[in-house]
Amino acid sequence: MYSGSILRTTNSCEAFHLKFNCMFYSAHQNIYKFIDVLKNVQKDTYKKLAVVVK
């Protein structure tokens, strides 16, 4: 989901925002799709943190 991207941004916040927006198919998703995406972002973050902590 968050693999290396061809698109470059000037900071990490912009990079996250770009990747987050790409997870949606339209500008106004329903709340259930939004929550699913947030859960996936959280899971990916926990996985990355677990690797760093080891």
mmCIF file as gemmi writes it, N, C-alpha and C atoms, coordinates in Angstrom:
data_model
loop_
_atom_site.group_PDB
_atom_site.id
_atom_site.type_symbol
_atom_site.label_atom_id
_atom_site.label_alt_id
_atom_site.label_comp_id
_atom_site.label_asym_id
_atom_site.label_entity_id
_atom_site.label_seq_id
_atom_site.pdbx_PDB_ins_code
_atom_site.Cartn_x
_atom_site.Cartn_y
_atom_site.Cartn_z
_atom_site.occupancy
_atom_site.B_iso_or_equiv
_atom_site.pdbx_formal_charge
_atom_site.auth_seq_id
_atom_site.auth_asym_id
_atom_site.pdbx_PDB_model_num
ATOM 1 N N . MET Axp A 1 ? 0.816 -1.183 0 1 0 ? 1 A 1
ATOM 2 C CA . MET Axp A 1 ? 0 0 0 1 0 ? 1 A 1
ATOM 3 C C . MET Axp A 1 ? 0.866 1.256 0 1 0 ? 1 A 1
ATOM 4 N N . TYR Axp A 2 ? 1.887 1.287 0.841 1 0 ? 2 A 1
ATOM 5 C CA . TYR Axp A 2 ? 2.739 2.454 0.932 1 0 ? 2 A 1
ATOM 6 C C . TYR Axp A 2 ? 4.127 2.171 0.374 1 0 ? 2 A 1
ATOM 7 N N . SER Axp A 3 ? 4.172 1.551 -0.775 1 0 ? 3 A 1
ATOM 8 C CA . SER Axp A 3 ? 5.468 1.26 -1.366 1 0 ? 3 A 1
ATOM 9 C C . SER Axp A 3 ? 6.068 2.53 -1.957 1 0 ? 3 A 1
ATOM 10 N N . GLY Axp A 4 ? 7.291 2.426 -2.414 1 0 ? 4 A 1
ATOM 11 C CA . GLY Axp A 4 ? 7.956 3.58 -3.006 1 0 ? 4 A 1
ATOM 12 C C . GLY Axp A 4 ? 7.148 4.138 -4.164 1 0 ? 4 A 1
ATOM 13 N N . SER Axp A 5 ? 7.036 5.413 -4.213 1 0 ? 5 A 1
ATOM 14 C CA . SER Axp A 5 ? 6.204 6.049 -5.217 1 0 ? 5 A 1
ATOM 15 C C . SER Axp A 5 ? 7.075 6.8 -6.221 1 0 ? 5 A 1
ATOM 16 N N . ILE Axp A 6 ? 6.613 6.848 -7.45 1 0 ? 6 A 1
ATOM 17 C CA . ILE Axp A 6 ? 7.307 7.622 -8.473 1 0 ? 6 A 1
ATOM 18 C C . ILE Axp A 6 ? 7.106 9.107 -8.204 1 0 ? 6 A 1
ATOM 19 N N . LEU Axp A 7 ? 5.93 9.451 -7.692 1 0 ? 7 A 1
ATOM 20 C CA . LEU Axp A 7 ? 5.624 10.847 -7.415 1 0 ? 7 A 1
ATOM 21 C C . LEU Axp A 7 ? 6.423 11.335 -6.216 1 0 ? 7 A 1
ATOM 22 N N . ARG Axp A 8 ? 7.001 12.495 -6.328 1 0 ? 8 A 1
ATOM 23 C CA . ARG Axp A 8 ? 7.795 13.069 -5.242 1 0 ? 8 A 1
ATOM 24 C C . ARG Axp A 8 ? 7.057 14.268 -4.661 1 0 ? 8 A 1
ATOM 25 N N . THR Axp A 9 ? 7.159 14.441 -3.359 1 0 ? 9 A 1
ATOM 26 C CA . THR Axp A 9 ? 6.58 15.602 -2.702 1 0 ? 9 A 1
ATOM 27 C C . THR Axp A 9 ? 7.655 16.272 -1.878 1 0 ? 9 A 1
ATOM 28 N N . THR Axp A 10 ? 7.333 17.443 -1.334 1 0 ? 10 A 1
ATOM 29 C CA . THR Axp A 10 ? 8.342 18.204 -0.612 1 0 ? 10 A 1
ATOM 30 C C . THR Axp A 10 ? 8.452 17.793 0.847 1 0 ? 10 A 1
ATOM 31 N N . ASN Axp A 11 ? 7.458 17.108 1.387 1 0 ? 11 A 1
ATOM 32 C CA . ASN Axp A 11 ? 7.583 16.665 2.769 1 0 ? 11 A 1
ATOM 33 C C . ASN Axp A 11 ? 6.725 15.423 3.024 1 0 ? 11 A 1
ATOM 34 N N . SER Axp A 12 ? 6.896 14.841 4.191 1 0 ? 12 A 1
ATOM 35 C CA . SER Axp A 12 ? 6.215 13.584 4.5 1 0 ? 12 A 1
ATOM 36 C C . SER Axp A 12 ? 4.709 13.765 4.649 1 0 ? 12 A 1
ATOM 37 N N . CYS Axp A 13 ? 4.258 14.916 5.12 1 0 ? 13 A 1
ATOM 38 C CA . CYS Axp A 13 ? 2.816 15.158 5.249 1 0 ? 13 A 1
ATOM 39 C C . CYS Axp A 13 ? 2.144 15.168 3.876 1 0 ? 13 A 1
ATOM 40 N N . GLU Axp A 14 ? 2.765 15.818 2.924 1 0 ? 14 A 1
ATOM 41 C CA . GLU Axp A 14 ? 2.208 15.834 1.571 1 0 ? 14 A 1
ATOM 42 C C . GLU Axp A 14 ? 2.224 14.445 0.958 1 0 ? 14 A 1
ATOM 43 N N . ALA Axp A 15 ? 3.265 13.684 1.219 1 0 ? 15 A 1
ATOM 44 C CA . ALA Axp A 15 ? 3.351 12.318 0.697 1 0 ? 15 A 1
ATOM 45 C C . ALA Axp A 15 ? 2.228 11.453 1.269 1 0 ? 15 A 1
ATOM 46 N N . PHE Axp A 16 ? 1.995 11.558 2.578 1 0 ? 16 A 1
ATOM 47 C CA . PHE Axp A 16 ? 0.91 10.797 3.198 1 0 ? 16 A 1
ATOM 48 C C . PHE Axp A 16 ? -0.432 11.213 2.608 1 0 ? 16 A 1
ATOM 49 N N . HIS Axp A 17 ? -0.655 12.501 2.454 1 0 ? 17 A 1
ATOM 50 C CA . HIS Axp A 17 ? -1.927 13.004 1.93 1 0 ? 17 A 1
ATOM 51 C C . HIS Axp A 17 ? -2.164 12.49 0.513 1 0 ? 17 A 1
ATOM 52 N N . LEU Axp A 18 ? -1.144 12.485 -0.313 1 0 ? 18 A 1
ATOM 53 C CA . LEU Axp A 18 ? -1.257 11.982 -1.678 1 0 ? 18 A 1
ATOM 54 C C . LEU Axp A 18 ? -1.636 10.5 -1.682 1 0 ? 18 A 1
ATOM 55 N N . LYS Axp A 19 ? -0.93 9.705 -0.905 1 0 ? 19 A 1
ATOM 56 C CA . LYS Axp A 19 ? -1.206 8.271 -0.848 1 0 ? 19 A 1
ATOM 57 C C . LYS Axp A 19 ? -2.58 7.985 -0.255 1 0 ? 19 A 1
ATOM 58 N N . PHE Axp A 20 ? -2.963 8.758 0.773 1 0 ? 20 A 1
ATOM 59 C CA . PHE Axp A 20 ? -4.266 8.583 1.407 1 0 ? 20 A 1
ATOM 60 C C . PHE Axp A 20 ? -5.388 8.881 0.416 1 0 ? 20 A 1
ATOM 61 N N . ASN Axp A 21 ? -5.269 9.951 -0.335 1 0 ? 21 A 1
ATOM 62 C CA . ASN Axp A 21 ? -6.29 10.301 -1.319 1 0 ? 21 A 1
ATOM 63 C C . ASN Axp A 21 ? -6.387 9.283 -2.438 1 0 ? 21 A 1
ATOM 64 N N . CYS Axp A 22 ? -5.287 8.638 -2.765 1 0 ? 22 A 1
ATOM 65 C CA . CYS Axp A 22 ? -5.305 7.632 -3.831 1 0 ? 22 A 1
ATOM 66 C C . CYS Axp A 22 ? -6.046 6.36 -3.423 1 0 ? 22 A 1
ATOM 67 N N . MET Axp A 23 ? -6.313 6.196 -2.156 1 0 ? 23 A 1
ATOM 68 C CA . MET Axp A 23 ? -7.02 5.011 -1.669 1 0 ? 23 A 1
ATOM 69 C C . MET Axp A 23 ? -8.528 5.087 -1.901 1 0 ? 23 A 1
ATOM 70 N N . PHE Axp A 24 ? -9.019 6.228 -2.333 1 0 ? 24 A 1
ATOM 71 C CA . PHE Axp A 24 ? -10.451 6.413 -2.55 1 0 ? 24 A 1
ATOM 72 C C . PHE Axp A 24 ? -10.74 6.532 -4.041 1 0 ? 24 A 1
ATOM 73 N N . TYR Axp A 25 ? -11.913 6.037 -4.432 1 0 ? 25 A 1
ATOM 74 C CA . TYR Axp A 25 ? -12.29 6.067 -5.843 1 0 ? 25 A 1
ATOM 75 C C . TYR Axp A 25 ? -13.05 7.335 -6.207 1 0 ? 25 A 1
ATOM 76 N N . SER Axp A 26 ? -13.619 8.007 -5.226 1 0 ? 26 A 1
ATOM 77 C CA . SER Axp A 26 ? -14.34 9.25 -5.493 1 0 ? 26 A 1
ATOM 78 C C . SER Axp A 26 ? -14.064 10.235 -4.363 1 0 ? 26 A 1
ATOM 79 N N . ALA Axp A 27 ? -14.438 11.476 -4.582 1 0 ? 27 A 1
ATOM 80 C CA . ALA Axp A 27 ? -14.153 12.528 -3.602 1 0 ? 27 A 1
ATOM 81 C C . ALA Axp A 27 ? -14.986 12.385 -2.334 1 0 ? 27 A 1
ATOM 82 N N . HIS Axp A 28 ? -16.175 11.803 -2.441 1 0 ? 28 A 1
ATOM 83 C CA . HIS Axp A 28 ? -17.081 11.722 -1.29 1 0 ? 28 A 1
ATOM 84 C C . HIS Axp A 28 ? -17.491 10.277 -1.035 1 0 ? 28 A 1
ATOM 85 N N . GLN Axp A 29 ? -16.628 9.548 -0.338 1 0 ? 29 A 1
ATOM 86 C CA . GLN Axp A 29 ? -16.913 8.154 0 1 0 ? 29 A 1
ATOM 87 C C . GLN Axp A 29 ? -17.876 8.087 1.173 1 0 ? 29 A 1
ATOM 88 N N . ASN Axp A 30 ? -18.52 6.931 1.327 1 0 ? 30 A 1
ATOM 89 C CA . ASN Axp A 30 ? -19.358 6.766 2.508 1 0 ? 30 A 1
ATOM 90 C C . ASN Axp A 30 ? -18.473 6.519 3.729 1 0 ? 30 A 1
ATOM 91 N N . ILE Axp A 31 ? -19.051 6.645 4.892 1 0 ? 31 A 1
ATOM 92 C CA . ILE Axp A 31 ? -18.288 6.579 6.142 1 0 ? 31 A 1
ATOM 93 C C . ILE Axp A 31 ? -17.659 5.207 6.35 1 0 ? 31 A 1
ATOM 94 N N . TYR Axp A 32 ? -18.298 4.146 5.871 1 0 ? 32 A 1
ATOM 95 C CA . TYR Axp A 32 ? -17.774 2.8 6.073 1 0 ? 32 A 1
ATOM 96 C C . TYR Axp A 32 ? -16.495 2.569 5.264 1 0 ? 32 A 1
ATOM 97 N N . LYS Axp A 33 ? -16.452 3.065 4.055 1 0 ? 33 A 1
ATOM 98 C CA . LYS Axp A 33 ? -15.238 2.967 3.246 1 0 ? 33 A 1
ATOM 99 C C . LYS Axp A 33 ? -14.115 3.78 3.89 1 0 ? 33 A 1
ATOM 100 N N . PHE Axp A 34 ? -14.441 4.965 4.384 1 0 ? 34 A 1
ATOM 101 C CA . PHE Axp A 34 ? -13.459 5.818 5.04 1 0 ? 34 A 1
ATOM 102 C C . PHE Axp A 34 ? -12.86 5.125 6.26 1 0 ? 34 A 1
ATOM 103 N N . ILE Axp A 35 ? -13.705 4.5 7.075 1 0 ? 35 A 1
ATOM 104 C CA . ILE Axp A 35 ? -13.231 3.789 8.267 1 0 ? 35 A 1
ATOM 105 C C . ILE Axp A 35 ? -12.354 2.598 7.871 1 0 ? 35 A 1
ATOM 106 N N . ASP Axp A 36 ? -12.727 1.874 6.83 1 0 ? 36 A 1
ATOM 107 C CA . ASP Axp A 36 ? -11.906 0.754 6.354 1 0 ? 36 A 1
ATOM 108 C C . ASP Axp A 36 ? -10.516 1.223 5.937 1 0 ? 36 A 1
ATOM 109 N N . VAL Axp A 37 ? -10.457 2.346 5.24 1 0 ? 37 A 1
ATOM 110 C CA . VAL Axp A 37 ? -9.163 2.878 4.814 1 0 ? 37 A 1
ATOM 111 C C . VAL Axp A 37 ? -8.342 3.286 6.031 1 0 ? 37 A 1
ATOM 112 N N . LEU Axp A 38 ? -8.964 3.934 7.009 1 0 ? 38 A 1
ATOM 113 C CA . LEU Axp A 38 ? -8.246 4.323 8.227 1 0 ? 38 A 1
ATOM 114 C C . LEU Axp A 38 ? -7.695 3.104 8.961 1 0 ? 38 A 1
ATOM 115 N N . LYS Axp A 39 ? -8.48 2.034 9.028 1 0 ? 39 A 1
ATOM 116 C CA . LYS Axp A 39 ? -8.012 0.81 9.679 1 0 ? 39 A 1
ATOM 117 C C . LYS Axp A 39 ? -6.813 0.218 8.939 1 0 ? 39 A 1
ATOM 118 N N . ASN Axp A 40 ? -6.848 0.25 7.622 1 0 ? 40 A 1
ATOM 119 C CA . ASN Axp A 40 ? -5.721 -0.271 6.836 1 0 ? 40 A 1
ATOM 120 C C . ASN Axp A 40 ? -4.475 0.575 7.043 1 0 ? 40 A 1
ATOM 121 N N . VAL Axp A 41 ? -4.638 1.883 7.119 1 0 ? 41 A 1
ATOM 122 C CA . VAL Axp A 41 ? -3.498 2.763 7.377 1 0 ? 41 A 1
ATOM 123 C C . VAL Axp A 41 ? -2.916 2.46 8.751 1 0 ? 41 A 1
ATOM 124 N N . GLN Axp A 42 ? -3.785 2.246 9.729 1 0 ? 42 A 1
ATOM 125 C CA . GLN Axp A 42 ? -3.328 1.936 11.077 1 0 ? 42 A 1
ATOM 126 C C . GLN Axp A 42 ? -2.563 0.611 11.102 1 0 ? 42 A 1
ATOM 127 N N . LYS Axp A 43 ? -3.084 -0.411 10.423 1 0 ? 43 A 1
ATOM 128 C CA . LYS Axp A 43 ? -2.403 -1.704 10.374 1 0 ? 43 A 1
ATOM 129 C C . LYS Axp A 43 ? -1.019 -1.578 9.745 1 0 ? 43 A 1
ATOM 130 N N . ASP Axp A 44 ? -0.945 -0.857 8.637 1 0 ? 44 A 1
ATOM 131 C CA . ASP Axp A 44 ? 0.342 -0.672 7.963 1 0 ? 44 A 1
ATOM 132 C C . ASP Axp A 44 ? 1.332 0.08 8.852 1 0 ? 44 A 1
ATOM 133 N N . THR Axp A 45 ? 0.845 1.059 9.582 1 0 ? 45 A 1
ATOM 134 C CA . THR Axp A 45 ? 1.708 1.828 10.491 1 0 ? 45 A 1
ATOM 135 C C . THR Axp A 45 ? 2.24 0.944 11.608 1 0 ? 45 A 1
ATOM 136 N N . TYR Axp A 46 ? 1.385 0.101 12.183 1 0 ? 46 A 1
ATOM 137 C CA . TYR Axp A 46 ? 1.829 -0.813 13.237 1 0 ? 46 A 1
ATOM 138 C C . TYR Axp A 46 ? 2.886 -1.777 12.714 1 0 ? 46 A 1
ATOM 139 N N . LYS Axp A 47 ? 2.709 -2.261 11.477 1 0 ? 47 A 1
ATOM 140 C CA . LYS Axp A 47 ? 3.689 -3.178 10.882 1 0 ? 47 A 1
ATOM 141 C C . LYS Axp A 47 ? 5.04 -2.478 10.718 1 0 ? 47 A 1
ATOM 142 N N . LYS Axp A 48 ? 5.02 -1.247 10.229 1 0 ? 48 A 1
ATOM 143 C CA . LYS Axp A 48 ? 6.265 -0.516 10.04 1 0 ? 48 A 1
ATOM 144 C C . LYS Axp A 48 ? 6.947 -0.244 11.37 1 0 ? 48 A 1
ATOM 145 N N . LEU Axp A 49 ? 6.176 0.101 12.394 1 0 ? 49 A 1
ATOM 146 C CA . LEU Axp A 49 ? 6.747 0.364 13.713 1 0 ? 49 A 1
ATOM 147 C C . LEU Axp A 49 ? 7.346 -0.893 14.325 1 0 ? 49 A 1
ATOM 148 N N . ALA Axp A 50 ? 6.718 -2.023 14.108 1 0 ? 50 A 1
ATOM 149 C CA . ALA Axp A 50 ? 7.23 -3.283 14.645 1 0 ? 50 A 1
ATOM 150 C C . ALA Axp A 50 ? 8.591 -3.611 14.042 1 0 ? 50 A 1
ATOM 151 N N . VAL Axp A 51 ? 8.786 -3.304 12.788 1 0 ? 51 A 1
ATOM 152 C CA . VAL Axp A 51 ? 10.069 -3.545 12.134 1 0 ? 51 A 1
ATOM 153 C C . VAL Axp A 51 ? 11.13 -2.615 12.69 1 0 ? 51 A 1
ATOM 154 N N . VAL Axp A 52 ? 10.777 -1.374 12.944 1 0 ? 52 A 1
ATOM 155 C CA . VAL Axp A 52 ? 11.731 -0.389 13.458 1 0 ? 52 A 1
ATOM 156 C C . VAL Axp A 52 ? 12.135 -0.717 14.884 1 0 ? 52 A 1
ATOM 157 N N . VAL Axp A 53 ? 11.207 -1.186 15.694 1 0 ? 53 A 1
ATOM 158 C CA . VAL Axp A 53 ? 11.477 -1.475 17.099 1 0 ? 53 A 1
ATOM 159 C C . VAL Axp A 53 ? 12.404 -2.675 17.252 1 0 ? 53 A 1
ATOM 160 N N . LYS Axp A 54 ? 12.345 -3.635 16.336 1 0 ? 54 A 1
ATOM 161 C CA . LYS Axp A 54 ? 13.175 -4.848 16.447 1 0 ? 54 A 1
ATOM 162 C C . LYS Axp A 54 ? 14.612 -4.561 16.351 1 0 ? 54 A 1
